[in-house]
Amino acid sequence: MKLILDENLLDQAPEQLMRQAGYNYLVDRNSGQESFVRPLARGYYPRFHLYLERQNGQAILNLHLDQKQASYAGAHAHNAEYDGETVEQEMARIKSFTNNIFKF
């Protein structure tokens, strides 16, 4: 699920917004790709996983729910939900940390 925010209307950097929402910064050991995660339990999974992209003055938040790690060696795919009630509720929670005008 994506949320597009106008960075000119934000009162803080998108990275700070993610920290305020309880997300931790993550760099993938294999790819070097940067993202943010918020575990739902004591373990590493399940977790909300968010990619932040900047484009033309907009911050694009791309959220999904990782249910578990890839189940076999060498696999990059994992069991994830990209929409649905749980993901929608989390995106609404993230939105509550800003009074920004947003669009889907």
C-alpha positions as CSV (number, residue, x, y, z in Angstrom):
1,M,0.0,0.0,0.0
2,K,1.4,3.4,-1.0
3,L,1.0,6.8,0.6
4,I,2.3,9.9,-1.2
5,L,3.2,12.9,1.0
6,D,4.1,16.4,-0.2
7,E,7.5,17.0,1.5
8,N,6.9,20.8,1.4
9,L,3.9,20.4,3.8
10,L,5.7,18.1,6.3
11,D,6.9,19.7,9.5
12,Q,9.7,17.1,9.7
13,A,11.8,14.8,7.5
14,P,10.0,11.6,6.4
15,E,12.7,9.6,8.2
16,Q,11.9,11.4,11.4
17,L,8.2,10.7,10.9
18,M,9.0,7.0,10.6
19,R,11.0,7.0,13.8
20,Q,8.2,8.9,15.6
21,A,5.8,6.1,14.3
22,G,8.0,3.5,15.9
23,Y,10.0,2.3,12.9
24,N,13.6,1.3,12.9
25,Y,16.0,2.0,10.0
26,L,17.2,-1.1,8.2
27,V,19.8,-1.7,5.5
28,D,19.6,-5.0,3.7
29,R,22.9,-6.9,4.2
30,N,22.7,-8.4,0.7
31,S,21.3,-5.6,-1.5
32,G,22.2,-2.5,0.5
33,Q,18.6,-1.3,0.1
34,E,17.4,1.0,2.8
35,S,14.0,0.6,4.5
36,F,12.1,0.9,7.8
37,V,10.7,-1.9,9.9
38,R,8.3,-2.2,12.9
39,P,8.1,-5.7,14.4
40,L,4.7,-6.8,15.7
41,A,6.1,-9.3,18.2
42,R,9.4,-10.0,20.1
43,G,10.9,-11.8,17.1
44,Y,11.9,-10.4,13.7
45,Y,8.7,-11.5,12.1
46,P,5.9,-10.6,11.6
47,R,6.8,-7.0,10.9
48,F,5.6,-4.0,9.0
49,H,8.2,-3.2,6.3
50,L,8.2,0.2,4.6
51,Y,10.3,1.6,1.7
52,L,10.7,5.3,1.4
53,E,11.2,6.9,-2.0
54,R,11.7,10.6,-2.8
55,Q,10.5,11.9,-6.2
56,N,9.7,15.5,-7.3
57,G,9.2,16.9,-3.8
58,Q,7.1,13.9,-2.7
59,A,7.8,11.2,-0.2
60,I,6.4,7.9,-1.3
61,L,5.8,5.4,1.5
62,N,5.4,1.9,0.3
63,L,4.1,-0.4,3.1
64,H,3.6,-4.1,3.4
65,L,3.4,-6.7,6.2
66,D,6.1,-9.4,6.2
67,Q,4.6,-12.5,7.8
68,K,7.7,-14.7,7.7
69,Q,11.2,-15.0,6.3
70,A,11.8,-16.8,3.0
71,S,11.3,-20.5,3.7
72,Y,14.2,-21.9,1.7
73,A,17.9,-21.1,1.1
74,G,18.6,-18.6,-1.7
75,A,15.0,-17.4,-1.9
76,H,14.2,-13.7,-1.9
77,A,10.4,-14.0,-1.9
78,H,8.6,-14.1,1.4
79,N,5.0,-14.3,2.6
80,A,3.8,-10.7,2.6
81,E,0.6,-8.8,2.6
82,Y,0.5,-5.6,0.5
83,D,-3.1,-4.6,1.3
84,G,-5.9,-5.7,3.6
85,E,-7.3,-4.5,6.9
86,T,-4.1,-4.8,8.9
87,V,-2.0,-2.9,6.4
88,E,-4.7,-0.2,6.0
89,Q,-4.9,0.2,9.8
90,E,-1.1,0.6,10.0
91,M,-1.1,3.2,7.2
92,A,-3.8,5.1,9.0
93,R,-1.7,5.0,12.1
94,I,1.3,6.4,10.2
95,K,-0.9,9.2,8.7
96,S,-1.9,10.2,12.3
97,F,1.7,11.4,12.8
98,T,1.3,14.1,10.3
99,N,-1.4,16.6,9.3
100,N,-0.1,16.5,5.7
101,I,-2.4,16.5,2.7
102,F,-2.0,13.0,1.2
103,K,-3.3,11.0,-1.7
104,F,-3.3,7.3,-2.7
